[in-house]
């Protein structure tokens, strides 16, 4: 299987030579980390079987938040935690999309624009939900930033998973919404646009925004998602990585990358073929600023409100005559873990740690990224690689 790391190792140096002047430090760091992930560059351990002399090289992971090879276990742990917090009420997935006119400034100032996108969309949704014609009180929102389409184009938007539940203004009543309706999206889009424009006016670059952005309707989508479990499963893979999984990459031929994707509107399976430079450029557009928090909790779903949510979960369960039971992770996909490095894959006997491989020095790492040969470890045919 072709991986993103292999593409970066093979073509990354040439890409940086052509476009490095326009890349941020975070993008360069992401390229380096993904290229070195689970290779000898990061060091690891060597295990040998005393019974059959089989040798295993086990290399470390990069743990970069953008790496498609890492973070599977973190994703599953987060998903299990969120399942346990689901409430016995209808859920909705509300999506706020940044207009195309604001994408150029978002590329230049991602931290500022993404923060405004979160702040103004959450405020708009909360304000409208407080209207007595809708829920009529304070709601909770789990927000997740996503910057890509399924074919890796730049398309910043925020998904909110929202339970149809509100705490009345007097703090004494819980209000449960309808199964198929949360709020009207047209006034929500108008409110979102107004709040974002007011926030932009406070910045030094407000005059650089294309005026057409304020004259058009802003896209907001709101759809029911049942008990929320399916929406969590959809959102979870995007929490700890970005844009693309390795198993979607089909081939790299003649300096072109072909990968699969599913068209959102029709569900049709499609393929996209891009030049290596275009492919790398699309991926790097989604690298986040250092320390940027892409998952945020608002209102009733803020971590400080967990005890309050536990109480309302019990109240709702009693009203529905169902005993309150924590949501378990039984329906989740099983963890896919690396083979146990302590057992020989050939004969099943315990393996012994015989050597610790230190990470390569920076200069050696650069040589590895450029594709120069290394003398560490036997050829692939003589040993199996397992990843930590």
ZIJOVEN-V976984 format. One line per field, one symbol per residue. ss: DSSP state (@ for helix, = for strand, . for the rest). A space follows every 50 residues. Layout:
ss=???
This chain:
ss=...@@@@@@@@@@@@@@@@@@@..@@@@@@@@@@@@...@@@.======. ....=====............@@@@@@@@@@@@@@.....=======..@ @@@@@@@@.@@@@@@@@@@@@@@@@@@@@.......==.=========.. ...==========.====.....===........@@@@@@@@@@@@@@@@ .....@@@...@@@@....=====....@@@@@@@@.........@@@== ===..=======......=======@@@@@@@@@..........=====. ..@@@@@@@@@@@@@@@@@.......................=......= =======....@@@@@@@@..........@@@.====.
